[in-house]
Amino acid sequence: MTASPDMLETTTPMKVVLPRQLGANRRELEVRDIMNTQIITASADDSVLAAARCMSENGISCVVVTDDEMVIGILTDKDILKGIAGKDTEFHRLKISQRMSSPVEVASPDQSVIAAGRTMETKGIKRLPVVDGGALVGVVTQTDIMRGLISISPLGAVSDIMSTQIAQIGTDASIAEAAQVMAAKGISCLIARHRGEVAGILTEKDVLRRVVALRKDPTTTQVVDIMSFPIASVPSTYSVLSAGKKMETMRLHRLLVMENGREVCGIITQTDIMRAVRRELEHLDARASLDPAVRSLIDRLVMDMGKLRGILLSTDEIACETRDR
């Protein structure tokens, strides 16, 4: 394992280098503008335990596996979680080659951030090694993508994009049981409840740092022993921009959406923000590429539709008043 000061995800907020604005010919935000150039690599023969400890100590969620400076795989906290769901316990005996994901999806430095985000969404992954001329030059994570996109296209309220499907588990369940639920549903966290009340949240990172890295038995360790609490939450009226900034400041990948500080009504993740902002930017780019006359026509049609909707609503109100009389 390359135990250098290199890291896949820096522990301090990364500065996004936005391209210069050149009017209609502005350069699109590229992977090189937001990627991390500090990297931790590992050998396929290293143990999963060594990788887990390295990831835990450096506050990162993956290591890039290389052979003669060529990227051959990637080991993530999700890979380790799937192993636990499949009854892994002796992490010191497991080699990275037995649990790493391979082949690896990669990005190039000149790839657009929107395209990299689309790849992550399509493939269901959260980080991409960046390769230039066959050499590993950096890593771009979902956090980097979200930070880059949201800096140029803030959205509305979190209620517009949050997920209302929330998986839950009892605090007395074992980590092995929790891992099986998360692996089966393809999710990275569970809400932990005790006597019907929200008690905490269990994430892949919690499992990595507090079970695998410490060599605890996932079959006997309970959710209550390692879950994170108190829970970071925001109201449904919170802006997406502010939610993104809060995640970055608190170094979180998700926030619960709660009303009155007690009732959970949804969850917003970096994936939700990245997907929504990417689609918004694609929509804006599509409109910007239209002929000015066509774009003007669309704008007028949208305005006319808005007026028509207002007329129809007014008509409905008058009809309702008439019926009431």
RABEL-V872593 format. One record per backbone hydrogen bond with DSSP energy under -1.0 kcal/mol. CO is the residue of the C=O (numbers start at 1). NH is the residue of the N-H. E is the energy in kcal/mol with one decimal. If there is no record, write none. Layout:
CO/NH/E, CO/NH/E
//
This chain:
1/3/-1.3, 2/4/-1.5, 22/25/-1.8, 23/26/-1.3, 29/113/-2.6, 30/33/-1.4, 31/34/-1.5, 31/35/-2.0, 33/17/-2.0, 36/139/-2.3, 40/64/-1.8, 41/2/-2.5, 42/66/-2.2, 43/46/-1.5, 44/97/-2.2, 46/96/-3.0, 47/51/-2.0, 48/52/-2.8, 49/53/-2.5, 50/54/-2.1, 51/55/-2.7, 52/56/-2.5, 53/57/-2.7, 54/58/-1.8, 55/60/-2.3, 61/77/-1.8, 63/75/-2.4, 64/42/-2.2, 65/72/-2.7, 65/73/-1.6, 67/70/-1.5, 70/67/-2.3, 73/65/-2.5, 74/101/-3.1, 75/63/-2.1, 76/80/-1.7, 77/81/-2.2, 78/82/-2.5, 79/83/-1.5, 80/84/-1.9, 81/85/-2.3, 82/86/-1.3, 83/88/-2.7, 84/87/-1.9, 89/91/-1.5, 90/93/-1.3, 91/49/-1.5, 94/48/-2.5, 95/98/-1.8, 96/99/-1.6, 96/100/-2.5, 101/74/-1.6, 107/131/-2.7, 108/111/-1.8, 109/32/-2.4, 111/31/-2.8, 112/116/-2.2, 113/117/-2.5, 114/118/-2.2, 115/119/-2.1, 116/120/-2.1, 117/121/-2.3, 118/122/-2.8, 119/123/-2.7, 120/124/-1.3, 120/125/-1.8, 126/142/-2.6, 128/140/-2.7, 129/107/-2.5, 130/137/-3.0, 130/138/-1.2, 132/135/-1.5, 135/132/-2.8, 138/130/-3.5, 139/36/-2.9, 140/128/-2.9, 141/145/-2.4, 142/146/-2.8, 143/147/-2.4, 144/148/-2.6, 145/149/-2.8, 146/150/-2.6, 147/151/-1.1, 149/152/-1.4, 156/240/-3.3, 157/160/-1.7, 158/161/-1.2, 158/162/-2.1, 163/267/-2.2, 167/191/-2.6, 169/193/-2.3, 170/173/-1.5, 171/224/-2.3, 173/223/-2.7, 174/178/-2.3, 175/179/-2.8, 176/180/-1.8, 177/181/-1.8, 178/182/-2.5, 179/183/-2.6, 180/184/-2.2, 181/185/-2.1, 182/187/-2.1, 188/204/-1.6, 190/202/-3.0, 191/169/-2.4, 192/199/-3.1, 192/200/-1.5, 193/171/-1.7, 194/197/-1.7, 197/194/-2.6, 200/192/-2.5, 201/228/-3.1, 202/190/-2.3, 203/207/-1.7, 204/208/-2.3, 205/209/-2.8, 206/210/-2.7, 207/211/-1.3, 207/212/-2.1, 208/213/-2.7, 211/216/-2.8, 212/215/-1.6, 217/220/-1.2, 217/221/-1.8, 218/176/-2.4, 221/175/-2.5, 222/225/-1.2, 223/226/-1.2, 223/227/-2.1, 228/201/-2.2, 232/256/-2.0, 234/258/-2.0, 235/238/-1.7, 236/159/-1.6, 238/158/-3.0, 239/243/-2.3, 240/244/-2.5, 241/245/-2.0, 242/246/-2.4, 243/247/-2.3, 244/248/-2.0, 245/249/-2.6, 246/250/-2.6, 247/252/-2.7, 253/270/-2.0, 255/268/-2.7, 256/234/-2.3, 257/265/-2.8, 257/266/-1.3, 259/262/-1.8, 259/263/-2.1, 263/259/-2.6, 266/257/-2.9, 267/163/-2.8, 268/255/-2.5, 269/273/-2.1, 270/274/-3.0, 271/275/-2.5, 272/276/-2.3, 273/277/-2.7, 274/278/-2.4, 275/279/-2.1, 276/280/-2.0, 277/281/-2.6, 278/282/-2.5, 279/283/-2.2, 280/284/-2.3, 281/285/-2.8, 282/286/-2.2, 283/287/-2.0, 284/288/-2.4, 285/289/-1.5, 291/295/-2.7, 292/296/-2.3, 293/297/-1.8, 294/298/-2.3, 295/299/-2.3, 296/300/-2.0, 297/301/-2.4, 298/302/-2.7, 299/303/-2.1, 300/304/-2.8, 301/305/-2.6, 302/306/-1.9, 303/307/-2.1, 304/308/-2.6, 305/309/-2.4, 306/310/-1.9, 307/311/-2.1, 308/312/-2.5, 309/313/-2.4, 310/314/-2.1, 311/315/-2.4, 312/316/-2.3, 313/317/-2.2, 314/318/-2.2, 315/319/-2.3, 316/320/-2.3, 317/321/-2.2, 318/322/-2.2, 319/323/-2.2, 320/324/-2.3, 321/325/-1.5
//
